[in-house]
Amino acid sequence: MPIQTPAPAAVEARGWGWRHASRRAWAVRDASFRIEPGERVLLLGASGSGKSTLLHGLAGVLGGDDEGESHGELLVGGRAAASVRGTAGLVLQDPDAQVVLARVGDDVAFGCENLGVPRDRIWPRVREALGAVGLEVPLDRPTKALSGGQKQRLALAGALAMQPGLLLLDEPTANLDPAGVVEVRTAVERLLEWHPTTLVVVEHRVEVWLPVVSRVIVLGDGGVVADGPPADVLGREGRRLAAEGVWVPGIPPVVPGPPVSPAGETLLSARGLSVERVKGTPVATGIDADVRAGTVLAVTGPNGAGKSTLGLTLAGLLPPAGGELAATPALADGAGAAPIRWASRQLLTRIATVFQDPEHQLLTQTVRDELEVGPRALGLEEAEMRARVDELLARLRLDHLAAANPFTLSGGEKRRLTVAAALATRPRVLVLDEPTFGQDARTWAELVDLLAAVRDGRDGDARSAIVAITHDLDVVRALHAQVVELAAAP
């Protein structure tokens, strides 16, 4: 029997706001709007404008009074959102963060089980939901064997099986390759065709979702700053919104010029390199690459090709599975040619790494403390450390968050924080995994310009080398990167 989805839910915000318990500033303030049942809405706004917070509020997962405070009302189906959990299905931006169980069928069934759906009704829902999103794999397929795009379709299936009246998507294509982006959007289109529901999607890739949505709401300081049909909002107010950081099709951000000097000395050299996370199971082989001062090396390719594994190997955090990886004397400076054998203190000024998931490397209770971890380990004097940290806070628009808990930042703010923390020790090689995810147009341009400055040694430092693992082809072009493209895993 096909899934009988309940009627689409209406959504209403009446002067709603939320402030995290550890923060003085409100994540969202005075948001007011009404979304009619069945509407399809694209929610836009600058980085840190509260888009994800609003989605979490609609899903009823922000927590109680110990987590923060709210004002105004946030209603789903005419009732307080926190009182109707299960009415909304929430899909997050990180595919891996949503996988709960080891097998596909069990993972899709998980939400239904939590809602107390009778067992004899769960498995028909699971099969129908997988069909609705086009994920036609055996129910016992290991979830770890799925690609990034398949994991996002798995998350969509899990949300659909709960029969939500409201579907919330929080940057669902943020870390996916182009094929995965199309997979996820197509899955959403099929879902909405087969089982109409109210949709709210947060996404910086505006053009991806324009064929799907009928309305755009833009959040800014003081609540909603624009609202209406996409053509009206992005056309009539496009210039103003772009200046405030919203990605507007046809209004690209300013990019830096090419490198100021020819490529410098080789710092890392890979020949016939194979990389692996599980011993004896290489995910990419035969890699030849030189990491040179004053250049950017972009590692591209589909999800699952081994890009992140290559980055961790180049960074000295995973041992090579085969072939050769050697640091030249210009980088090693007496530490030896094998980065995997370097102590953490030796890595600090030689190779810094930014992981794909920012939360995997947050260590302290405040943003300022996070930026001071590396300089303190190097034994920098207080005045020099403070000068470095203050400069990075200002350049990456984090100065107003210096005393905030890093875990309360938006996804884009966390990414800029981890990049800043890596730069604080002024390494010769910087390995960045998806450096621009979660950025609005303004912070994207500022981050790219900062990376170009590090590449070129604009601030009087030695020119550094940057390795960028990315699906963002705009950043590849903006930084005039050389490209190493990995093939899809067999």
Backbone torsions as a table, in degrees:
resi	resn	phi	psi	omega
1	MET	NA	129.4	-179.8
2	PRO	-61.2	154.2	175.7
3	ILE	-61.3	132.4	175.0
4	GLN	-101.9	90.8	-176.9
5	THR	-69.6	133.0	175.8
6	PRO	-59.5	165.0	179.9
7	ALA	-57.9	142.0	176.4
8	PRO	-54.8	144.6	-175.3
9	ALA	-93.7	143.2	169.3
10	ALA	-79.4	150.1	178.7
11	VAL	-126.6	136.5	178.7
12	GLU	-144.1	132.6	172.3
13	ALA	-114.7	128.2	179.9
14	ARG	-119.8	90.9	-179.0
15	GLY	58.2	35.3	-172.2
16	TRP	-80.2	145.0	174.8
17	GLY	-152.5	162.6	179.6
18	TRP	-144.0	137.1	175.5
19	ARG	-129.8	127.1	177.1
20	HIS	-65.7	148.0	-173.8
21	ALA	-58.9	-31.2	-176.0
22	SER	-94.1	5.7	-173.7
23	ARG	-117.3	145.9	173.4
24	ARG	-83.0	-38.4	-177.3
25	ALA	-82.5	149.1	177.5
26	TRP	-81.5	134.9	175.9
27	ALA	-68.4	-38.8	174.0
28	VAL	-136.7	143.1	178.9
29	ARG	-141.9	132.4	170.7
30	ASP	56.9	41.8	176.6
31	ALA	-82.1	127.0	179.4
32	SER	-136.2	126.4	176.5
33	PHE	-171.1	165.9	172.0
34	ARG	-132.8	131.9	176.3
35	ILE	-112.1	121.7	-178.0
36	GLU	-75.0	154.5	178.5
37	PRO	-54.8	131.0	178.0
38	GLY	87.1	-5.3	177.3
39	GLU	-68.0	153.5	178.5
40	ARG	-119.7	112.4	-168.9
41	VAL	-120.2	133.9	170.7
42	LEU	-99.9	120.4	-178.2
43	LEU	-99.7	116.6	-177.2
44	LEU	-115.4	171.0	177.3
45	GLY	157.9	161.9	178.5
46	ALA	-65.2	161.7	175.1
47	SER	-57.9	129.6	179.8
48	GLY	86.4	8.0	-178.4
49	SER	-80.9	-6.8	174.7
50	GLY	101.9	16.6	-177.5
51	LYS	-62.2	-50.7	-179.7
52	SER	-65.1	-36.9	178.1
53	THR	-60.5	-42.1	179.2
54	LEU	-63.1	-43.6	178.6
55	LEU	-62.5	-42.7	179.0
56	HIS	-64.1	-35.5	175.7
57	GLY	-63.9	-43.0	178.8
58	LEU	-64.8	-32.6	178.5
59	ALA	-80.1	-9.2	178.9
60	GLY	74.7	28.8	-175.1
61	VAL	-118.6	20.1	-179.9
62	LEU	-76.0	-19.9	-179.2
63	GLY	102.7	179.4	-177.5
64	GLY	-93.4	-159.5	-175.4
65	ASP	-63.3	-26.2	179.6
66	ASP	-73.8	-16.2	-179.4
67	GLU	-91.4	-23.8	-178.4
68	GLY	166.5	-171.2	179.4
69	GLU	-132.2	151.9	-180.0
70	SER	-126.6	162.1	169.8
71	HIS	-137.1	162.5	-177.3
72	GLY	72.6	-162.8	-177.0
73	GLU	-129.6	146.1	174.9
74	LEU	-132.0	112.6	-170.3
75	LEU	-117.4	140.4	172.2
76	VAL	-126.7	118.3	-176.7
77	GLY	64.5	28.1	178.1
78	GLY	82.9	1.9	-180.0
79	ARG	-122.5	157.5	179.4
80	ALA	-56.7	130.4	-174.4
81	ALA	-55.8	-39.3	-177.6
82	ALA	-66.2	-19.1	-177.7
83	SER	-92.0	-4.9	-176.8
84	VAL	-127.9	42.3	174.6
85	ARG	-56.4	139.8	-174.9
86	GLY	101.7	-23.3	172.9
87	THR	-68.4	-34.1	-178.9
88	ALA	-107.4	138.3	171.9
89	GLY	-104.7	126.6	-176.2
90	LEU	-111.6	127.2	176.4
91	VAL	-117.3	124.5	-173.5
92	LEU	-91.3	174.1	-174.6
93	GLN	-79.9	-23.9	-176.6
94	ASP	-98.8	110.1	-178.3
95	PRO	-56.0	-41.9	-176.2
96	ASP	-68.0	-28.3	-177.6
97	ALA	-70.6	-13.7	-175.8
98	GLN	-101.9	-11.8	179.9
99	VAL	-77.4	121.7	-175.5
100	VAL	-105.4	-43.3	-173.4
101	LEU	-117.1	166.9	-168.1
102	ALA	-80.1	-21.1	-177.4
103	ARG	-119.8	148.8	-174.1
104	VAL	-56.8	-51.8	-177.3
105	GLY	-60.1	-44.6	-179.9
106	ASP	-62.8	-37.6	-178.2
107	ASP	-66.3	-42.2	179.2
108	VAL	-67.7	-33.2	-178.5
109	ALA	-75.9	-15.8	-170.7
110	PHE	-57.4	-47.6	-178.4
111	GLY	-63.9	-40.7	178.4
112	CYS	-61.3	-41.4	180.0
113	GLU	-62.9	-39.4	178.8
114	ASN	-66.5	-28.6	178.5
115	LEU	-83.9	-3.7	179.1
116	GLY	77.8	25.4	177.3
117	VAL	-66.7	132.8	178.6
118	PRO	-54.6	143.3	-173.0
119	ARG	-58.8	-38.3	-176.8
120	ASP	-69.8	-11.9	177.4
121	ARG	-99.0	-17.4	-174.5
122	ILE	-67.2	-50.0	-170.4
123	TRP	-70.2	-34.3	170.2
124	PRO	-60.8	-37.9	176.6
125	ARG	-63.0	-43.0	-177.9
126	VAL	-60.4	-48.2	-177.7
127	ARG	-65.4	-42.6	179.5
128	GLU	-64.7	-39.4	-179.4
129	ALA	-66.5	-42.5	177.8
130	LEU	-62.5	-39.7	176.6
131	GLY	-65.6	-37.8	-177.9
132	ALA	-63.9	-32.9	-179.2
133	VAL	-98.1	2.6	176.5
134	GLY	74.2	23.9	177.4
135	LEU	-99.8	83.1	-174.0
136	GLU	-96.0	78.8	177.7
137	VAL	-127.4	159.3	178.6
138	PRO	-59.6	147.6	-179.4
139	LEU	-63.2	-24.7	-179.7
140	ASP	-94.9	11.3	177.3
141	ARG	-63.6	129.9	178.2
142	PRO	-61.4	132.8	179.7
143	THR	-64.3	-28.3	179.9
144	LYS	-68.8	-15.0	-179.5
145	ALA	-87.7	-3.3	-178.0
146	LEU	-84.1	149.9	173.4
147	SER	-75.6	173.4	178.8
148	GLY	-60.8	-44.1	178.8
149	GLY	-64.6	-38.1	177.3
150	GLN	-66.2	-37.6	178.6
151	LYS	-65.2	-36.4	176.5
152	GLN	-68.0	-37.9	175.5
153	ARG	-66.5	-34.5	175.1
154	LEU	-61.4	-43.8	178.7
155	ALA	-64.0	-40.2	176.8
156	LEU	-62.5	-41.6	178.8
157	ALA	-63.1	-40.7	177.8
158	GLY	-62.0	-39.0	177.6
159	ALA	-68.3	-42.8	-178.5
160	LEU	-65.5	-38.4	-179.5
161	ALA	-61.1	-25.3	176.8
162	MET	-75.9	-4.7	-178.9
163	GLN	55.8	57.9	-177.4
164	PRO	-76.7	146.9	170.3
165	GLY	-85.8	-9.0	-178.4
166	LEU	-141.8	126.5	178.2
167	LEU	-111.1	124.9	-176.9
168	LEU	-116.4	122.0	-179.0
169	LEU	-118.3	119.5	-177.5
170	ASP	-106.2	95.2	-178.3
171	GLU	46.8	58.7	-173.3
172	PRO	-69.2	-13.1	-179.7
173	THR	-112.5	16.3	-170.3
174	ALA	-57.7	-41.6	-174.3
175	ASN	-114.7	27.6	-176.8
176	LEU	-104.7	151.1	173.7
177	ASP	-73.4	167.9	-175.9
178	PRO	-54.9	-38.7	178.5
179	ALA	-65.7	-38.9	178.4
180	GLY	-65.5	-36.4	177.1
181	VAL	-60.1	-46.6	179.9
182	VAL	-64.4	-40.7	178.2
183	GLU	-55.6	-49.0	-174.8
184	VAL	-68.6	-44.9	179.5
185	ARG	-62.8	-41.5	178.4
186	THR	-62.2	-39.6	178.2
187	ALA	-62.4	-40.2	178.9
188	VAL	-66.4	-42.3	179.3
189	GLU	-61.5	-42.4	178.3
190	ARG	-64.5	-42.9	-179.8
191	LEU	-58.4	-47.1	-177.6
192	LEU	-69.0	-30.2	178.4
193	GLU	-71.5	-41.8	-176.5
194	TRP	-81.8	-34.6	-174.3
195	HIS	-139.2	79.9	-176.4
196	PRO	-55.0	136.8	178.1
197	THR	-151.8	166.2	174.3
198	THR	-75.0	135.2	-176.7
199	LEU	-122.9	132.0	168.8
200	VAL	-128.8	119.8	-178.1
201	VAL	-123.0	131.5	172.6
202	VAL	-101.0	127.6	-177.4
203	GLU	-163.6	136.3	173.8
204	HIS	-81.6	-21.4	178.5
205	ARG	-82.7	77.0	-172.2
206	VAL	-58.3	-45.4	-173.3
207	GLU	-63.6	-25.4	179.4
208	VAL	-62.9	-36.8	-170.6
209	TRP	-101.7	-6.0	-179.5
210	LEU	-58.7	-34.9	177.5
211	PRO	-69.5	-13.2	-173.5
212	VAL	-99.6	-38.0	-169.3
213	VAL	-94.2	159.9	178.2
214	SER	-117.0	-3.2	-175.3
215	ARG	-153.5	148.0	176.2
216	VAL	-123.0	129.7	172.1
217	ILE	-117.8	130.6	-179.0
218	VAL	-113.4	124.1	175.6
219	LEU	-92.2	145.3	175.6
220	GLY	-154.4	-167.5	176.1
221	ASP	-61.2	125.9	178.5
222	GLY	86.7	14.8	174.4
223	GLY	106.5	-141.2	-176.3
224	VAL	-79.2	125.9	-178.8
225	VAL	-109.0	-9.9	175.1
226	ALA	-161.0	148.0	-175.9
227	ASP	-162.3	128.7	177.2
228	GLY	158.8	-172.3	176.6
229	PRO	-59.3	146.0	-177.0
230	PRO	-53.0	-43.8	-177.7
231	ALA	-63.2	-37.3	-179.5
232	ASP	-70.9	-49.4	-175.7
233	VAL	-66.1	-48.4	-174.9
234	LEU	-79.4	-23.9	178.0
235	GLY	-85.2	-59.7	-175.5
236	ARG	-65.1	-39.8	-174.1
237	GLU	-113.1	14.2	-174.0
238	GLY	-57.2	-45.1	-177.1
239	ARG	-63.4	-44.2	179.4
240	ARG	-64.4	-44.2	-178.6
241	LEU	-66.2	-38.9	178.8
242	ALA	-62.7	-39.3	178.8
243	ALA	-64.7	-26.2	179.3
244	GLU	-89.4	-1.8	174.7
245	GLY	111.6	-5.2	-179.5
246	VAL	-73.9	136.1	174.5
247	TRP	-73.1	118.2	-179.3
248	VAL	-119.4	120.5	178.7
249	PRO	-54.2	134.8	179.4
250	GLY	88.7	-5.6	177.1
251	ILE	-123.8	82.3	-175.9
252	PRO	-74.3	152.3	176.3
253	PRO	-72.1	160.0	176.8
254	VAL	-71.5	138.6	-179.6
255	VAL	-120.2	155.1	-179.6
256	PRO	-73.0	167.6	177.7
257	GLY	-78.7	179.9	179.3
258	PRO	-68.8	168.6	177.8
259	PRO	-52.8	143.8	-174.8
260	VAL	-78.9	-17.1	-178.2
261	SER	-140.9	160.0	174.8
262	PRO	-60.1	162.0	179.0
263	ALA	-54.4	140.3	-179.4
264	GLY	-92.5	-154.3	-174.8
265	GLU	-67.6	150.8	174.7
266	THR	-71.6	132.5	179.7
267	LEU	-106.1	-37.0	176.1
268	LEU	-133.4	143.2	179.7
269	SER	-135.0	128.0	177.5
270	ALA	-117.1	133.8	178.5
271	ARG	-136.1	119.6	-179.4
272	GLY	58.3	31.9	-172.3
273	LEU	-73.5	135.0	170.5
274	SER	-115.5	144.0	-177.5
275	VAL	-129.4	150.3	-177.8
276	GLU	-155.3	154.1	169.9
277	ARG	-105.5	-38.6	175.8
278	VAL	-98.3	123.7	-174.8
279	LYS	-56.0	129.4	179.1
280	GLY	87.7	2.2	-179.4
281	THR	-128.5	77.8	179.1
282	PRO	-62.7	141.6	177.9
283	VAL	-105.1	-15.9	175.8
284	ALA	-153.3	140.9	-175.1
285	THR	-137.1	165.1	173.0
286	GLY	64.8	35.3	-175.6
287	ILE	-90.3	124.8	173.7
288	ASP	-115.2	126.2	-179.9
289	ALA	-160.8	147.0	172.1
290	ASP	-118.5	130.8	176.3
291	VAL	-100.9	112.2	-170.6
292	ARG	-117.7	145.1	177.4
293	ALA	-58.5	141.6	177.7
294	GLY	78.7	15.3	-179.1
295	THR	-135.0	164.1	171.5
296	VAL	-118.4	129.2	175.3
297	LEU	-108.4	115.8	179.7
298	ALA	-95.9	129.4	175.7
299	VAL	-103.6	115.0	-176.2
300	THR	-122.6	174.3	-179.9
301	GLY	137.2	170.5	-176.1
302	PRO	-70.6	163.3	174.2
303	ASN	-57.6	137.6	178.6
304	GLY	87.3	2.2	-177.8
305	ALA	-79.8	-11.9	179.7
306	GLY	103.9	16.8	-176.4
307	LYS	-63.6	-50.1	-179.3
308	SER	-64.6	-37.2	178.2
309	THR	-63.9	-40.1	175.6
310	LEU	-62.3	-43.6	179.4
311	GLY	-59.4	-44.9	-179.8
312	LEU	-66.2	-31.9	177.7
313	THR	-71.3	-45.4	176.7
314	LEU	-60.4	-31.0	-177.1
315	ALA	-81.9	-1.7	179.2
316	GLY	80.3	20.3	-178.4
317	LEU	-105.3	-14.2	172.7
318	LEU	-131.7	142.1	177.9
319	PRO	-75.3	145.4	174.7
320	PRO	-59.5	144.0	176.5
321	ALA	-85.9	-16.8	179.7
322	GLY	-179.9	170.3	-178.2
323	GLY	73.6	-157.9	-174.6
324	GLU	-128.4	139.5	169.4
325	LEU	-136.5	119.0	-175.4
326	ALA	-134.9	136.6	170.2
327	ALA	-86.8	135.6	178.3
328	THR	-78.7	164.8	177.8
329	PRO	-56.9	-28.9	179.7
330	ALA	-62.8	-29.2	177.9
331	LEU	-98.4	-44.9	-174.1
332	ALA	-64.7	-39.7	177.2
333	ASP	47.4	49.0	176.5
334	GLY	90.8	-3.0	-177.4
335	ALA	-86.3	-6.2	-176.6
336	GLY	99.9	161.9	-172.0
337	ALA	-84.8	-12.8	-175.1
338	ALA	-104.2	105.2	-178.2
339	PRO	-58.3	-29.5	-178.3
340	ILE	-63.6	-20.4	-178.9
341	ARG	-94.2	-1.7	-178.9
342	TRP	-76.1	145.5	172.7
343	ALA	-73.0	160.1	-177.7
344	SER	-59.0	-36.8	179.2
345	ARG	-66.8	-35.4	177.2
346	GLN	-67.9	-32.3	178.8
347	LEU	-68.6	-29.4	-169.0
348	LEU	-52.1	-46.8	-177.4
349	THR	-98.0	-2.3	-178.2
350	ARG	-102.4	-56.7	-178.4
351	ILE	-135.0	122.8	174.4
352	ALA	-112.3	146.9	-175.2
353	THR	-126.3	138.8	172.5
354	VAL	-117.9	115.3	-177.3
355	PHE	-73.4	160.8	178.7
356	GLN	-62.4	-41.3	178.5
357	ASP	-96.8	111.5	-176.6
358	PRO	-57.7	-34.7	-174.5
359	GLU	-68.0	-16.0	178.6
360	HIS	-71.2	-10.2	-178.9
361	GLN	-132.3	16.0	173.9
362	LEU	-82.8	132.1	-169.5
363	LEU	-122.8	-21.3	-167.4
364	THR	-123.2	-176.2	-174.7
365	GLN	-96.6	-12.3	177.6
366	THR	-136.7	158.6	179.0
367	VAL	-61.8	-44.6	179.5
368	ARG	-60.6	-46.1	179.2
369	ASP	-59.4	-36.2	-180.0
370	GLU	-61.6	-40.2	-179.7
371	LEU	-74.7	-18.7	-178.8
372	GLU	-89.2	-8.9	-176.1
373	VAL	-57.6	-52.9	-177.9
374	GLY	-65.6	-51.4	178.6
375	PRO	-57.9	-36.2	177.4
376	ARG	-65.9	-40.1	178.7
377	ALA	-63.4	-29.6	177.8
378	LEU	-80.9	-10.2	-179.8
379	GLY	77.7	27.5	178.6
380	LEU	-65.0	147.9	175.1
381	GLU	-68.5	154.2	-172.4
382	GLU	-57.1	-41.9	-176.7
383	ALA	-65.9	-44.1	179.9
384	GLU	-66.4	-41.4	179.1
385	MET	-61.3	-45.2	-179.2
386	ARG	-63.3	-39.6	-179.8
387	ALA	-63.5	-43.7	178.4
388	ARG	-61.7	-47.0	-176.2
389	VAL	-65.6	-44.0	179.8
390	ASP	-60.5	-40.6	-180.0
391	GLU	-63.6	-44.8	-179.2
392	LEU	-67.4	-39.7	177.7
393	LEU	-58.3	-43.3	-178.1
394	ALA	-70.1	-45.3	-174.0
395	ARG	-67.4	-29.1	-177.7
396	LEU	-105.7	20.0	175.9
397	ARG	54.2	44.3	178.3
398	LEU	-118.3	2.3	-173.7
399	ASP	-63.8	-34.5	179.1
400	HIS	-74.0	-6.7	-179.4
401	LEU	-110.6	12.4	-172.6
402	ALA	-55.8	-34.4	-177.7
403	ALA	-96.3	2.8	-176.1
404	ALA	-80.2	153.3	172.0
405	ASN	-70.4	126.6	-176.7
406	PRO	-56.9	-30.3	-176.7
407	PHE	-73.6	-11.4	177.7
408	THR	-94.0	-0.8	179.5
409	LEU	-74.8	160.7	172.8
410	SER	-70.4	167.7	179.2
411	GLY	-59.3	-42.6	179.3
412	GLY	-66.6	-37.4	177.7
413	GLU	-67.1	-39.7	177.0
414	LYS	-61.9	-40.3	178.6
415	ARG	-62.7	-45.5	179.7
416	ARG	-64.3	-35.0	178.1
417	LEU	-63.7	-43.8	-178.2
418	THR	-69.7	-33.9	174.4
419	VAL	-64.8	-44.5	179.1
420	ALA	-61.3	-41.4	179.9
421	ALA	-62.7	-37.2	177.6
422	ALA	-67.5	-38.0	-178.3
423	LEU	-73.9	-18.6	-173.7
424	ALA	-63.9	-23.1	179.2
425	THR	-97.5	3.0	177.9
426	ARG	51.3	60.5	-178.9
427	PRO	-74.4	156.2	176.0
428	ARG	-76.8	-29.1	178.5
429	VAL	-125.2	133.0	179.8
430	LEU	-122.7	118.3	179.4
431	VAL	-105.4	116.1	-173.2
432	LEU	-119.9	123.7	178.3
433	ASP	-101.4	112.0	-176.0
434	GLU	52.8	63.8	-173.3
435	PRO	-66.9	-20.7	-172.9
436	THR	-109.1	7.4	-176.7
437	PHE	-66.4	144.7	177.8
438	GLY	77.1	7.8	-176.5
439	GLN	-93.6	142.4	170.3
440	ASP	-80.7	176.9	-174.6
441	ALA	-62.0	-36.5	-177.6
442	ARG	-73.3	-48.6	-178.7
443	THR	-69.8	-30.2	174.4
444	TRP	-59.8	-49.4	-178.2
445	ALA	-63.4	-40.2	-179.4
446	GLU	-69.0	-38.4	178.3
447	LEU	-67.3	-43.3	178.5
448	VAL	-63.0	-40.5	178.7
449	ASP	-64.7	-38.9	177.6
450	LEU	-64.1	-41.3	178.4
451	LEU	-65.0	-37.7	176.4
452	ALA	-64.2	-37.2	178.1
453	ALA	-65.5	-39.6	177.3
454	VAL	-65.7	-42.4	176.8
455	ARG	-57.6	-43.0	-173.2
456	ASP	-91.3	-6.9	-177.4
457	GLY	65.6	38.5	-175.1
458	ARG	-64.1	-28.9	-175.3
459	ASP	-91.8	17.8	177.6
460	GLY	91.9	-4.6	176.7
461	ASP	-82.7	166.7	174.2
462	ALA	-64.0	146.9	178.2
463	ARG	-63.2	134.0	-179.9
464	SER	-102.9	166.4	173.1
465	ALA	-107.9	140.4	-179.7
466	ILE	-121.2	131.6	170.3
467	VAL	-110.5	117.6	-177.5
468	ALA	-115.4	115.0	175.2
469	ILE	-91.3	117.4	-168.2
470	THR	-157.5	150.6	166.8
471	HIS	-100.7	-2.8	-176.1
472	ASP	-85.7	93.7	-176.9
473	LEU	-68.8	-21.2	176.0
474	ASP	-65.3	-38.2	179.7
475	VAL	-72.1	-31.4	175.2
476	VAL	-60.5	-46.6	179.9
477	ARG	-69.4	-41.5	-175.7
478	ALA	-64.2	-33.0	-178.6
479	LEU	-97.0	8.4	177.9
480	HIS	50.7	48.3	-172.8
481	ALA	-80.1	145.9	163.3
482	GLN	-77.3	150.8	-171.5
483	VAL	-121.1	132.4	165.3
484	VAL	-113.4	112.6	-177.8
485	GLU	-103.2	121.4	178.2
486	LEU	-90.5	143.5	179.7
487	ALA	-80.6	160.9	177.5
488	ALA	-61.3	143.9	177.8
489	ALA	-63.5	141.4	-179.2
490	PRO	-66.8	NA	NA
